[in-house]
Amino acid sequence: MAYPSRSELSKLIPGLMRMGEIFSTAKTFVEGDVVTLDWIPGTGLVVNGKGKQQGEPFKEPEFFYAIASVWLGQQPTNWKLKDQLLGIQ
């Protein structure tokens, strides 16, 4: 996935703000806690932390793709992690 255009990025802002709210209200996350991001067709992106859903699902597939591209996109934040997530050793 390429970097979003300015207009595409502006559409992501509401989702980014909501994601920020989730993590700011869940201040009890500590090292070792597990957070999962799951795309569920018909539901959207569900964020779970400590075994509990955090906030309402994100309905926009574009937001899920943008979040996933951080780890799985053409310019991931960590190539080694990307390879591990994809089962490439």
LUMDOZA-417726 format. One record per residue (C-alpha): residue in one letter; residue number from 1; x, y, z. Coordinates in Angstrom, 2 decimals. Layout:
<pts>
<pt res="A" n="NUM" X="X" Y="Y" Z="Z"/>
...
</pts>
This chain:
<pts>
<pt res="M" n="1" X="0.00" Y="0.00" Z="0.00"/>
<pt res="A" n="2" X="1.40" Y="3.39" Z="-0.97"/>
<pt res="Y" n="3" X="1.34" Y="6.40" Z="1.30"/>
<pt res="P" n="4" X="-2.12" Y="7.98" Z="1.32"/>
<pt res="S" n="5" X="-2.74" Y="11.19" Z="-0.59"/>
<pt res="R" n="6" X="-3.66" Y="14.33" Z="1.33"/>
<pt res="S" n="7" X="-7.37" Y="13.76" Z="0.64"/>
<pt res="E" n="8" X="-7.14" Y="10.07" Z="1.67"/>
<pt res="L" n="9" X="-5.26" Y="11.04" Z="4.83"/>
<pt res="S" n="10" X="-7.94" Y="13.55" Z="5.80"/>
<pt res="K" n="11" X="-10.50" Y="10.70" Z="5.73"/>
<pt res="L" n="12" X="-8.36" Y="8.75" Z="8.24"/>
<pt res="I" n="13" X="-8.26" Y="11.54" Z="10.84"/>
<pt res="P" n="14" X="-11.54" Y="10.60" Z="12.63"/>
<pt res="G" n="15" X="-10.37" Y="6.99" Z="12.98"/>
<pt res="L" n="16" X="-6.93" Y="8.06" Z="14.19"/>
<pt res="M" n="17" X="-8.54" Y="10.30" Z="16.80"/>
<pt res="R" n="18" X="-10.79" Y="7.45" Z="17.99"/>
<pt res="M" n="19" X="-7.82" Y="5.07" Z="18.16"/>
<pt res="G" n="20" X="-5.96" Y="7.66" Z="20.23"/>
<pt res="E" n="21" X="-8.94" Y="7.89" Z="22.58"/>
<pt res="I" n="22" X="-8.97" Y="4.11" Z="23.03"/>
<pt res="F" n="23" X="-5.35" Y="4.06" Z="24.12"/>
<pt res="S" n="24" X="-5.60" Y="7.20" Z="26.24"/>
<pt res="T" n="25" X="-8.57" Y="5.84" Z="28.21"/>
<pt res="A" n="26" X="-6.97" Y="2.38" Z="28.56"/>
<pt res="K" n="27" X="-3.96" Y="3.75" Z="30.45"/>
<pt res="T" n="28" X="-3.71" Y="0.51" Z="32.37"/>
<pt res="F" n="29" X="-1.93" Y="-1.25" Z="29.48"/>
<pt res="V" n="30" X="1.49" Y="-2.38" Z="30.64"/>
<pt res="E" n="31" X="4.38" Y="-4.22" Z="29.03"/>
<pt res="G" n="32" X="3.30" Y="-7.75" Z="28.16"/>
<pt res="D" n="33" X="-0.37" Y="-6.90" Z="27.65"/>
<pt res="V" n="34" X="-1.77" Y="-8.11" Z="24.33"/>
<pt res="V" n="35" X="-3.70" Y="-5.87" Z="21.95"/>
<pt res="T" n="36" X="-5.29" Y="-7.39" Z="18.85"/>
<pt res="L" n="37" X="-6.66" Y="-5.67" Z="15.79"/>
<pt res="D" n="38" X="-9.12" Y="-7.89" Z="13.91"/>
<pt res="W" n="39" X="-10.96" Y="-7.10" Z="10.69"/>
<pt res="I" n="40" X="-14.34" Y="-8.84" Z="10.90"/>
<pt res="P" n="41" X="-16.37" Y="-8.67" Z="7.67"/>
<pt res="G" n="42" X="-19.70" Y="-6.96" Z="8.27"/>
<pt res="T" n="43" X="-18.46" Y="-5.59" Z="11.61"/>
<pt res="G" n="44" X="-15.21" Y="-3.74" Z="10.93"/>
<pt res="L" n="45" X="-11.92" Y="-3.35" Z="12.77"/>
<pt res="V" n="46" X="-12.29" Y="-4.58" Z="16.34"/>
<pt res="V" n="47" X="-9.65" Y="-3.60" Z="18.90"/>
<pt res="N" n="48" X="-9.26" Y="-5.94" Z="21.87"/>
<pt res="G" n="49" X="-6.99" Y="-5.37" Z="24.83"/>
<pt res="K" n="50" X="-6.65" Y="-7.57" Z="27.88"/>
<pt res="G" n="51" X="-9.33" Y="-9.84" Z="26.46"/>
<pt res="K" n="52" X="-11.92" Y="-7.07" Z="26.22"/>
<pt res="Q" n="53" X="-13.21" Y="-5.08" Z="23.25"/>
<pt res="Q" n="54" X="-11.97" Y="-1.49" Z="23.38"/>
<pt res="G" n="55" X="-14.55" Y="0.90" Z="21.96"/>
<pt res="E" n="56" X="-16.84" Y="0.40" Z="19.00"/>
<pt res="P" n="57" X="-15.61" Y="-1.23" Z="15.76"/>
<pt res="F" n="58" X="-14.11" Y="0.98" Z="13.06"/>
<pt res="K" n="59" X="-16.38" Y="0.47" Z="10.03"/>
<pt res="E" n="60" X="-14.10" Y="1.98" Z="7.36"/>
<pt res="P" n="61" X="-11.96" Y="-0.61" Z="5.51"/>
<pt res="E" n="62" X="-9.59" Y="2.22" Z="4.49"/>
<pt res="F" n="63" X="-8.75" Y="2.79" Z="8.15"/>
<pt res="F" n="64" X="-7.98" Y="-0.90" Z="8.65"/>
<pt res="Y" n="65" X="-5.73" Y="-0.93" Z="5.57"/>
<pt res="A" n="66" X="-3.90" Y="2.16" Z="6.80"/>
<pt res="I" n="67" X="-3.35" Y="0.65" Z="10.26"/>
<pt res="A" n="68" X="-2.27" Y="-2.72" Z="8.82"/>
<pt res="S" n="69" X="0.17" Y="-1.01" Z="6.44"/>
<pt res="V" n="70" X="2.20" Y="0.14" Z="9.44"/>
<pt res="W" n="71" X="3.35" Y="-3.47" Z="9.82"/>
<pt res="L" n="72" X="2.50" Y="-5.05" Z="6.47"/>
<pt res="G" n="73" X="2.75" Y="-2.23" Z="3.92"/>
<pt res="Q" n="74" X="5.45" Y="-1.44" Z="1.38"/>
<pt res="Q" n="75" X="7.33" Y="0.62" Z="3.98"/>
<pt res="P" n="76" X="6.71" Y="-1.20" Z="7.29"/>
<pt res="T" n="77" X="8.08" Y="0.19" Z="10.51"/>
<pt res="N" n="78" X="9.99" Y="-3.06" Z="11.06"/>
<pt res="W" n="79" X="10.91" Y="-5.38" Z="8.17"/>
<pt res="K" n="80" X="11.84" Y="-8.27" Z="10.47"/>
<pt res="L" n="81" X="8.44" Y="-8.11" Z="12.19"/>
<pt res="K" n="82" X="6.69" Y="-7.98" Z="8.80"/>
<pt res="D" n="83" X="8.51" Y="-11.13" Z="7.72"/>
<pt res="Q" n="84" X="7.62" Y="-12.86" Z="10.99"/>
<pt res="L" n="85" X="3.95" Y="-11.87" Z="10.68"/>
<pt res="L" n="86" X="3.90" Y="-13.28" Z="7.15"/>
<pt res="G" n="87" X="5.74" Y="-16.44" Z="8.15"/>
<pt res="I" n="88" X="8.85" Y="-15.53" Z="6.15"/>
<pt res="Q" n="89" X="11.99" Y="-16.56" Z="8.04"/>
</pts>
